[in-house]
Amino acid sequence: MNLPGENGKPIGEMTVLVTGGSGGIGGAIAERFASVGMNIVIHYMHSHEAANDVARRCMALGAKVMTVAADMKDRSQLLRMAEKLESSGMLPDILVNNAGISHYGMLADVTEETWDELMAVNLKGTFMCSQIFMQHMVSQRYGRIINVSSVWGISGASCEVAYSASKGGINAFTKALAKELAPSGVTVNAVAPGAVNTAMLSNLEADEMRMLEEEIPAGRLATPHEISSLIYFLALPESGYITGQVISPNGGWIT
């Protein structure tokens, strides 16, 4: 696809950075953008082989691909990542803040260290990546920032208080930053999925999975492809009037 974007750059020449791009949802996001010929940057922390697997799948679709490692909690590492992308001509026109960690347990048992790590990776990491990479978008007066949140950031979840708080922070961050960047032609939205069929739910027993599916009006979990397709839509040039929104694909689970 070589249709022009609103900034005059053909879609096939645009670059998307997917943080946490080695996981199930992150990999699906990278492949969805690769399928239209965009340049792909796959960020990861520890999962080097998984990131390479995603990269190979994207290259098989004809995309130019880079993999980069950085700690989402460390600004200096993120700045070095930005320098590497700039020197390679791969500063992102589209940033998907997908990297995140989860925690399950009663709040009474959450340590200060666990709380701080959740906030540092999920919320502070989203803040730092957005702050670093939005400068390029503002300078060219075009860009898309899409934050991957969670349905629990909207409704909250028992035994996931810290995680819910971090994702609720992302939702508020999204709405506020959208207002700041709208005059510069940069949109900011969040996608807050419900239960998605990824390795994150692999710890559930078969009966627990059935109970979860029964709670969801659609009767099933989302696929990573369904989430990536929504993110891709929000990244399109024609989605330029959609900003400051938190969209929750959850099968009617939470309304």
C-alpha positions, 0 to 999 in steps of 0.5 A, a space after each residue: 500500500 502506498 497511499 499518502 498520509 495526511 503529512 504527505 508521507 506514503 503509508 509504506 514509508 511510515 514507521 511504527 514502534 511497538 513497545 513490548 513487541 515480542 509478546 502475543 498482542 505486540 507481535 500481532 500489532 507488528 505483523 498487522 502494520 507490516 502487512 501494509 508495508 510499514 517499517 517496523 521497530 520491535 522493542 523488547 526487554 528480555 525476550 530476544 528470541 521471541 522478538 526475532 521470531 516476530 521480526 522474521 514474520 514481519 520481514 516475510 511480509 516485506 517490511 523493513 524491521 529493526 529490533 531494539 532492547 531497552 528497559 522501560 524504567 530507564 530513561 537513559 536506555 530509552 534515549 539511546 534507543 531513540 538515538 539508534 532509531 534516528 540514526 537509522 532513519 526509523 523515528 516512529 510516525 506511530 508509537 504503540 505503547 504496548 509494553 507492560 507487566 501484570 500482578 495478581 494478589 490482594 492489595 494487602 500483600 502488594 509490596 512497595 517494590 511491586 507497586 513501584 515496578 508496575 507503575 514504572 513499567 506500565 505508566 512511567 514507561 508510557 509517559 517517557 516513550 510518549 515524551 521522547 518520541 512525540 517530539 518528532 511527530 510534533 515537528 512534522 505535524 503528524 503522528 499517532 500515539 496508541 496506548 494499550 491499556 486494559 478493561 481493568 483500567 476502566 472498571 478495576 479488578 479485585 486482586 489486581 488493584 495495582 495493575 488496575 491503577 496503572 492502567 487507569 493512569 494510562 487512560 487519564 494520561 491518554 485523554 490529557 495528552 490528546 488535548 495537548 497534541 491535537 493542535 500539532 496533528 498528533 492523535 492520542 488514543 488508548 485501547 483497553 482490551 478485555 480478556 485476550 487469548 495470549 500466554 498471559 492467561 496460560 496459567 488458567 485451568 480449563 474449568 477456569 477458562 470456561 468460567 471466564 468465557 461464560 462471563 463474557 457475553 460474546 462467549 469467548 476471548 478476543 484474539 490478538 488479531 482483533 486487538 491489533 486490527 483496532 490499533 491499526 485503524 486508530 493509526 490510519 491517516 483517516 482516523 485523524 479526528 479520533 483522539 482522546 478516546 479509550 476504546 475497550 474491545 471486551 465482547 460486552 464484558 464491561 460496558 
